[in-house]
Amino acid sequence: MGSKVSIRDVAAAAGVSVTTVSHVLNNKSGTRVSPETRERVESAARQLGYAANGLARGLRLQRSHTLGLLSDVIATTPHAGRIILGAQETASARGFVLMLLTTGGDPEVERREIQALAQHRVDGVLYATMYHRQVELPDELRPMPVVLLDASSGDPTVPSVVPDETGGGRVAVQELLDAGHRRIGFVTNTDDIPATRGRLRGYQEALRGAGVPFRPELVLAEVSDTHGGHRAARALLDRPDRPTALFCFNDRMAMGAYRAATELGLRIPDDLSVIGFDNQELIAEGLFPGLTTVALPHYEMGAWAVETMVEMLDQPKGARRRTARRVVMPCPLVRRRSVATAAH
């Protein structure tokens, strides 16, 4: 009989009021129900096959304890899976369930999925992107509490968390400077995105801090994959005054730099030091020697986004539309074996 059994049926079977049944089955605190009555209600509910409707209870409390994670293509990228893990584990610890939806970058799919999240009455939406970028929030999301994850927007009322691209670039180049390198090439990306601009800024700041002049000819932009990394690294290493170290925009480009070094008979790290970015472990640990790289704080960003959402939900609705926190999260260096002291 399951779903057709109502709370009234349980009350009648147990010989108590509907209110008493509600208090017992919802574990409402501060109510006086004797252990005998509680046992009678629970027994009647079991025999009748009545399950308290968690969603209905959530609606009365205006909470479903469900969050949506709506992303472009993040779920299909290997190194961003940690965003989902960070969000999921934190949501679970806070008593929330996470619904994961991927749009594939299609605005029509996105519109339908936002509709689905609204129908499921999610408490809030984490709007995530595969790589750090500026987004325009869809109008359909505006009525809901939203936290931007690995993205930022022009709306000062929406909380956001992004990686510190400039700090990551600076820490990578500082590691090479500390090893005595002064001719440091930068194998960078052609896309005009925050990561490209931020990592270049970090590269320039580290050089300036060490009193090393910035040489634009040591910065080469290519498509940010292995082939692009190979082409840019090969061009830099073919120079008569070749760099003694390369900072690469990401680990895939660094993999291309390893290939270029091998073709030229250069040993890493004895003849050439290399640092990547992303800490994409399949690549960074798979290369020989292991690649020193900068980690994107994916797990930490996912966890922060959920914590921030839960804090927002605990505030009165009118208090939510203030200027929101915009967090820039540090990108730590992960040392392996691709950096050595510069040979002078």
Secondary structure, DSSP 8 states (H G I E B T S, - for coil): -GGG--HHHHHHHHTS-HHHHHHHHTT-TT----HHHHHHHHHHHHHHT----HHHHHHHTT---EEEEEESSGGG-GGGHHHHHHHHHHHHHTT-EEEEEE-TT-HHHHHHHHHHHHHTT-SEEEEEEEEEEE----GGGTTS-EEEEEEE-S-TTS-EEEE-HHHHHHHHHHHHHHTT--SEEEEEESS-SHHHHHHHHHHHHHHHHTT----GGGEEEE-SSHHHHHHHHHHHHTSTT--SEEEESSHHHHHHHHHHHHHTT--TTTT-EEE-SB--HHHHTTSSS--BEEB--HHHHHHHHHHHHHHHHTS-GGGTTS---EEEE---EE--SS------
